[in-house]
C-alpha cells in the first residue's frame, strides 16, 4: 500500500473535523504541489530546507494566525 502524499494526507486529516488545521513540512516547493496542498485544505506549508531557527519561528508564527480560506475550483 502506498503512503499518501501531503495533500492526500491533509484531506484525510481534515475529514476528522473542521477545527483541525494542517501545516505541512515538505521538501517540495513546486507551484503544482503548493496549489494541491492548499486546495486540499492545508493552512500552510514550510520547506524542510529552511534553517532550523527559521523553521521554528515560522511554525510558531503560523500557530498564531487565522486559518487560510480553503481554495475552491479545479485541482
N, C-alpha and C positions, 0 to 999 in steps of 0.2 A: 504494500500500500504506500502510495506517495504521500509525503508530508505536504500540507498545504503551504502555499507561499504567503507572504504578509497580507496582501489584500484578501485572499480566501480565508485566512485565519481571522482577520478583522471582522468579516461578515459573520463568521461562526461565533465569535466572542460577543458581538453586538446583539446577536439573537437572544442572548441571555437576559437582556433588559435594557431599557432606554437610558438609564442613568450611567451606563458604562461608557468610559472614554478610552480610546486606544491611541497610544503613542508608539509608533513603530521605530525600532532601531534596525537600520538596514545598511547594507553595503551598496545598494543600488541608488543611482541618482538620475536615471533617465527620466525624461518628461513622461513617457508612457507609464512607467512604474509609479511615479508620484501621482499621476492622474488616476490610475487604477486604485491606488491605496486610498486616496481622498474620496473617490466615488464609492468605494466600499464602506466608507464611514469613518476612516481614521481621522483623529483630531489633529495629528501632526506626525512628522517623520524627522528622525535625526540620523545623520550619517555616522556609521561606525568609525570613519576615518577622522572624525573630529578629535582634537587633543582632549585628554580626559577632563581637564578643568573646564573646557568649553562645553563638553558633553553634559557634565553635571550641572553647570549653570543653565544651559538650555532646557534640560529636563525640569529643573526647579522652576524656571520661568514659565514653562508650559503648564505646570500644575496650577499656576495662579490665574491663567486666562480662561475665558469662557470657551466652551466647545465651539468648534467651527461648524458652520451650517453644512449639512450634507449636500453634496453635489447631486444634481439631477441630470438626466439625459443619457445618451448612449455611452457605452464603455468601449 
